[in-house]
């Protein structure tokens, strides 16, 4: 009973705070309904904390707070706040070498060294991000539902603004739905130290020398740049029978502007010895057209639920990818907590390399217009295995825990490694742990 | 290969779309479909956290929903 009161108070306080922020006055209504679950004209809150950690690389913490209000007329307002902090080391694109390597930090302030045989990681990776999303959904005519939303995300060196809209039409006793959506993002990138000149050499030397700042500035093309993402998403949902529902989506997205990663370099190595002669900043095209097909099916067995999806994505960088994602929800009854369940998760992902991906360049060969050694656009497969456990606590509030293991395995797409590179690991695997707690009230 | 994959995806879509008449349920048969766990996006918080991870680490994004910009992580 004491717990109930505390929870009621927390929910009432949050309702009051949210209502105050929005200038609405439905507090008394929400207070009286705060323990009655999903009812109209009340707020529902979801909170989650996720911890992501790669062995020897990046660690991130991400917190989400979501507030959803369903009004009397079934209009839904959804507000989401996301805060994440990231720290650790990230591959800078250069290849491992049999000797110690020195790199200049992206900001130009100082250098870092990498031990012989190790994949070069830039350990200055650090950022905090705040994101706000607001989404409004309502029926606009019989069988027509519209929704629209805005997005803002701010990091120290990055600003993203977005809008989206979607219209859905239900037919055949609401067994079928077709939908069309549109989204537009405008992102501005302002990395510390500015944007490097594509394919220019990374300046290495004494960063305390009198000429360093001028020399470093000569490798820069500006302080900031932008990119826009325009996407159209067409969807079709079909109820098959009492136990099964399916969804099919087609997406077409164009990304224009600065798509290069200003923190990434590519090694220029000797064609015989494999030893690095230079590290140059990567260069990507200034446009990308991505398309995807997505299919999902949910099937309700007698008590368990199977959720399977498949996505095929392809783009004009010649990347194509396959993603299979499955979840299987197994109710445990009340034996391990009220209405508890276990949900194993398995995800497999495989991508081909972008046409301009190269793990290294050969010294003396003509420089390509575009080149990147970022493993994330190279040939790679990844898998995720996880388990989620959930139960109801405190008058029907959902509490769940999720633990997952994620492995990224870059693969060699047939690049001939010269000399010393033969003995080094050019495609190291990355292991990560994902842990999450979610509480809904 | 790519054409075949598209065909594999598009053909069932057409079959499903044209076969609507024999598919679906009556309103009183929605007991299972109405459950939270049968929703196409039953755990939006998990999805949004996952999308952020995979957007940052892989070359693909979206498909289920919009995969647009949003962070400088890729």
Contacts between the chains, C-beta under 8 A, distances in Angstrom:
chain1	res1	chain2	res2	distance
A	46	B	45	5.3
A	48	B	45	4.8
A	48	B	46	7.9
A	48	B	49	6.8
A	50	B	49	4.9
A	52	B	53	6.2
A	62	B	49	6.1
A	62	B	52	6.9
A	64	B	45	5.6
A	64	B	48	6.8
A	64	B	49	6.8
A	66	B	44	7.7
A	66	B	45	6.3
A	80	B	48	7.6
A	82	B	48	7.5
A	84	B	52	7.6
A	86	B	73	7.8
A	127	B	72	7.6
A	129	B	71	6.2
A	131	B	70	7.2
A	131	B	71	7.6
A	151	B	70	6.6
A	153	B	70	5.3
A	153	B	71	5.7
A	155	B	71	6.9
A	155	B	72	5.7
A	157	B	72	6.5
A	158	B	71	6.7
A	158	B	72	3.4
A	160	B	69	5.0
A	160	B	70	5.0
A	160	B	71	6.4
A	160	B	72	7.7
A	162	B	68	6.2
A	162	B	69	6.6
A	162	B	70	6.7
A	164	B	66	5.9
A	172	B	20	5.4
A	172	B	21	7.9
A	172	B	23	8.0
A	172	B	24	5.6
A	173	B	24	6.0
A	173	B	25	7.7
A	173	B	26	6.8
A	173	B	27	6.6
A	174	B	27	7.9
A	175	B	20	7.3
A	175	B	23	6.5
A	175	B	24	2.9
A	175	B	25	6.5
A	176	B	20	5.7
A	176	B	23	8.0
A	176	B	24	7.1
A	181	B	66	7.0
A	183	B	66	4.2
A	183	B	68	5.2
A	184	B	68	7.8
A	185	B	68	4.3
A	185	B	69	3.5
A	185	B	70	6.6
A	186	B	69	7.7
A	187	B	69	4.5
A	187	B	70	7.8
A	187	B	72	7.3
A	189	B	72	6.0
A	227	B	69	6.9
A	228	B	69	8.0
A	229	B	68	4.2
A	229	B	69	4.6
A	231	B	62	7.1
A	231	B	66	5.4
A	231	B	67	6.9
A	231	B	68	5.4
A	233	B	62	7.7
A	233	B	65	7.2
A	233	B	66	6.1
A	236	B	13	6.7
A	236	B	16	7.7
A	236	B	17	6.7
A	237	B	40	6.8
A	238	B	16	5.2
A	238	B	17	7.7
A	238	B	20	7.1
A	238	B	23	6.1
A	238	B	24	7.5
A	239	B	23	6.8
A	239	B	24	4.9
A	239	B	25	5.8
A	239	B	33	6.4
A	240	B	16	8.0
A	240	B	23	5.5
A	240	B	24	7.7
A	241	B	23	7.2
A	241	B	24	7.7
A	241	B	25	6.3
A	242	B	25	5.2
A	242	B	29	4.8
A	242	B	30	7.7
A	242	B	31	7.5
A	242	B	32	5.8
A	242	B	33	7.0
A	243	B	32	5.9
A	245	B	33	6.1
A	245	B	38	6.5
A	245	B	40	6.7
A	246	B	16	6.7
A	247	B	40	5.2
A	248	B	9	7.5
A	248	B	13	4.9
A	248	B	16	7.5
A	249	B	63	6.3
A	249	B	64	6.8
A	251	B	62	5.6
A	251	B	63	6.1
A	251	B	66	7.8
A	251	B	67	6.9
A	253	B	62	6.9
A	253	B	67	6.6
A	253	B	68	6.8
A	255	B	69	7.8
A	261	B	74	7.9
A	290	B	60	7.8
A	290	B	62	7.8
A	290	B	67	7.5
A	292	B	60	7.3
A	292	B	62	6.3
A	292	B	63	4.4
A	292	B	67	7.5
A	293	B	6	7.0
A	293	B	9	4.6
A	293	B	10	7.7
A	293	B	63	7.7
A	294	B	63	3.8
A	294	B	64	5.7
A	295	B	9	6.1
A	295	B	12	7.6
A	295	B	13	7.9
A	296	B	40	6.3
A	296	B	64	7.0
A	298	B	38	5.5
A	298	B	40	6.8
A	300	B	32	4.5
A	300	B	33	7.7
A	300	B	35	7.5
A	300	B	37	8.0
A	300	B	38	5.7
A	305	B	35	8.0
A	305	B	37	4.8
A	305	B	38	6.4
A	307	B	42	7.7
A	309	B	64	6.9
A	310	B	9	8.0
A	311	B	60	7.2
A	311	B	63	4.0
A	311	B	64	7.4
A	312	B	5	5.4
A	312	B	6	7.6
A	312	B	9	6.5
A	313	B	60	4.3
A	313	B	62	8.0
A	313	B	63	6.6
A	314	B	2	6.5
A	319	B	59	5.0
A	319	B	60	7.5
A	320	B	2	6.7
A	321	B	58	7.3
A	321	B	59	6.6
A	321	B	60	4.4
A	323	B	60	6.7
A	323	B	63	7.4
A	329	B	37	5.4
A	349	B	54	7.4
A	349	B	58	6.0
A	349	B	60	7.5
A	351	B	58	6.5
A	351	B	59	5.3
A	351	B	60	6.4
A	354	B	59	7.1
A	376	B	57	6.3
A	376	B	58	6.4
A	376	B	59	5.9
A	376	B	74	6.8
A	377	B	59	4.9
A	380	B	58	7.3
A	382	B	57	7.3
A	382	B	58	6.5
A	388	B	46	7.9
A	402	B	46	6.9
A	406	B	53	7.4
A	406	B	57	8.0
A	408	B	57	6.2
A	408	B	58	7.9
A	434	B	53	6.9
A	436	B	46	7.2
A	436	B	49	6.6
A	438	B	45	5.8
A	438	B	46	7.3
